[in-house]
Amino acid sequence: TLMSKVLKFLREVVAEFKNITWPKRDALINLTIVVISFSVIVSLILGGFDYLFTNSFALLGQLKTQPAQNQVAPNDLNSLLSPSATPSANSIIPSIIISPQVSVNISPLPTK
């Protein structure tokens, strides 16, 4: 019957538990310290990567949404980059902002 199978299973479980070699108290404490230490180290590493990636993407987002200092209309840009154009005092030179400290100015190519 079902009840006799369940009782037989429980008796076998008890017999197997008697065969288990349990660790001593000192070994258990040492292994617990190792597991907790490893968990803290891994969490610090993952937290550091999370912090770096979060700040990197935030910085990229700020650079992308930062308005350009010299905005140029598409027609003005084409005239500035054409070989026949000569720079004048009134011409707008487009610039690319790489970071807050570094900017690159794009000037028209000199004509021969």
C-alpha positions as a LaTeX table, in Angstrom:
\begin{tabular}{lrrr}
\hline
Residue & $x$ (\AA) & $y$ (\AA) & $z$ (\AA) \\
\hline
Thr1 & 0.00 & 0.00 & 0.00 \\
Leu2 & 0.93 & 3.64 & $-0.25$ \\
Met3 & 1.37 & 4.12 & 3.50 \\
Ser4 & 3.85 & 1.24 & 3.78 \\
Lys5 & 5.92 & 2.70 & 0.88 \\
Val6 & 6.03 & 6.12 & 2.59 \\
Leu7 & 7.14 & 4.55 & 5.91 \\
Lys8 & 9.80 & 2.50 & 4.13 \\
Phe9 & 11.10 & 5.65 & 2.42 \\
Leu10 & 11.27 & 7.54 & 5.76 \\
Arg11 & 13.17 & 4.64 & 7.40 \\
Glu12 & 15.69 & 4.68 & 4.54 \\
Val13 & 16.09 & 8.46 & 4.91 \\
Val14 & 16.85 & 8.06 & 8.64 \\
Ala15 & 19.37 & 5.27 & 7.85 \\
Glu16 & 21.13 & 7.51 & 5.27 \\
Phe17 & 21.26 & 10.43 & 7.73 \\
Lys18 & 23.17 & 8.18 & 10.16 \\
Asn19 & 25.84 & 7.64 & 7.47 \\
Ile20 & 26.47 & 11.38 & 6.97 \\
Thr21 & 29.75 & 12.74 & 8.30 \\
Trp22 & 28.92 & 16.20 & 9.60 \\
Pro23 & 31.71 & 18.84 & 9.76 \\
Lys24 & 33.16 & 19.78 & 13.14 \\
Arg25 & 32.22 & 23.14 & 14.65 \\
Asp26 & 35.59 & 24.79 & 13.80 \\
Ala27 & 35.41 & 23.64 & 10.16 \\
Leu28 & 31.81 & 24.85 & 9.91 \\
Ile29 & 32.75 & 28.30 & 11.23 \\
Asn30 & 35.77 & 28.55 & 8.88 \\
Leu31 & 33.73 & 27.52 & 5.83 \\
Thr32 & 30.98 & 29.98 & 6.75 \\
Ile33 & 33.55 & 32.79 & 6.96 \\
Val34 & 34.93 & 31.79 & 3.54 \\
Val35 & 31.46 & 31.85 & 1.94 \\
Ile36 & 30.54 & 35.21 & 3.50 \\
Ser37 & 33.91 & 36.73 & 2.50 \\
Phe38 & 33.59 & 35.48 & $-1.06$ \\
Ser39 & 30.03 & 36.84 & $-1.27$ \\
Val40 & 31.13 & 40.27 & $-0.03$ \\
Ile41 & 34.06 & 40.40 & $-2.49$ \\
Val42 & 31.88 & 39.43 & $-5.45$ \\
Ser43 & 29.19 & 41.94 & $-4.45$ \\
Leu44 & 31.81 & 44.72 & $-4.20$ \\
Ile45 & 33.18 & 43.87 & $-7.65$ \\
Leu46 & 29.72 & 43.76 & $-9.23$ \\
Gly47 & 28.72 & 46.96 & $-7.42$ \\
Gly48 & 31.86 & 48.67 & $-8.72$ \\
Phe49 & 31.12 & 47.63 & $-12.30$ \\
Asp50 & 27.52 & 48.80 & $-11.89$ \\
Tyr51 & 28.72 & 52.17 & $-10.59$ \\
Leu52 & 31.20 & 52.58 & $-13.47$ \\
Phe53 & 28.68 & 51.63 & $-16.15$ \\
Thr54 & 25.94 & 53.81 & $-14.64$ \\
Asn55 & 28.20 & 56.87 & $-14.50$ \\
Ser56 & 29.66 & 56.18 & $-17.96$ \\
Phe57 & 26.23 & 56.01 & $-19.57$ \\
Ala58 & 25.09 & 59.09 & $-17.63$ \\
Leu59 & 28.15 & 60.97 & $-18.91$ \\
Leu60 & 27.46 & 59.83 & $-22.48$ \\
Gly61 & 23.86 & 60.98 & $-22.11$ \\
Gln62 & 24.98 & 64.40 & $-20.89$ \\
Leu63 & 27.40 & 64.81 & $-23.80$ \\
Lys64 & 24.78 & 63.78 & $-26.33$ \\
Thr65 & 22.14 & 66.19 & $-25.01$ \\
Gln66 & 24.57 & 69.09 & $-24.52$ \\
Pro67 & 23.76 & 71.85 & $-27.04$ \\
Ala68 & 26.39 & 72.70 & $-29.62$ \\
Gln69 & 28.21 & 75.98 & $-29.12$ \\
Asn70 & 28.08 & 76.97 & $-32.80$ \\
Gln71 & 25.06 & 75.57 & $-34.57$ \\
Val72 & 25.23 & 75.62 & $-38.35$ \\
Ala73 & 22.32 & 75.25 & $-40.76$ \\
Pro74 & 22.83 & 72.48 & $-43.37$ \\
Asn75 & 23.14 & 75.01 & $-46.23$ \\
Asp76 & 25.78 & 76.98 & $-44.33$ \\
Leu77 & 27.72 & 73.77 & $-43.62$ \\
Asn78 & 27.79 & 72.85 & $-47.32$ \\
Ser79 & 29.02 & 76.31 & $-48.28$ \\
Leu80 & 31.69 & 76.20 & $-45.58$ \\
Leu81 & 33.01 & 72.83 & $-46.72$ \\
Ser82 & 32.99 & 73.55 & $-50.45$ \\
Pro83 & 36.46 & 74.07 & $-51.98$ \\
Ser84 & 35.56 & 77.49 & $-53.39$ \\
Ala85 & 34.57 & 78.89 & $-50.00$ \\
Thr86 & 36.95 & 81.27 & $-48.32$ \\
Pro87 & 36.68 & 81.84 & $-44.60$ \\
Ser88 & 35.52 & 85.27 & $-43.59$ \\
Ala89 & 35.08 & 86.99 & $-40.26$ \\
Asn90 & 31.32 & 86.37 & $-40.43$ \\
Ser91 & 31.47 & 82.65 & $-41.32$ \\
Ile92 & 30.39 & 80.15 & $-38.72$ \\
Ile93 & 32.87 & 77.33 & $-38.08$ \\
Pro94 & 31.15 & 74.20 & $-36.79$ \\
Ser95 & 32.64 & 72.57 & $-33.74$ \\
Ile96 & 32.32 & 69.12 & $-32.23$ \\
Ile97 & 32.32 & 68.79 & $-28.46$ \\
Ile98 & 34.22 & 65.66 & $-27.40$ \\
Ser99 & 34.23 & 66.40 & $-23.68$ \\
Pro100 & 33.73 & 69.54 & $-21.60$ \\
Gln101 & 37.48 & 70.22 & $-21.73$ \\
Val102 & 38.17 & 69.32 & $-25.39$ \\
Ser103 & 36.53 & 70.76 & $-28.49$ \\
Val104 & 37.49 & 70.33 & $-32.12$ \\
Asn105 & 36.85 & 73.08 & $-34.65$ \\
Ile106 & 36.14 & 72.05 & $-38.22$ \\
Ser107 & 37.42 & 74.72 & $-40.60$ \\
Pro108 & 36.99 & 74.79 & $-44.38$ \\
Leu109 & 39.71 & 73.29 & $-46.54$ \\
Pro110 & 42.13 & 75.86 & $-47.97$ \\
Thr111 & 41.85 & 76.55 & $-51.70$ \\
Lys112 & 44.83 & 76.40 & $-54.05$ \\
\hline
\end{tabular}
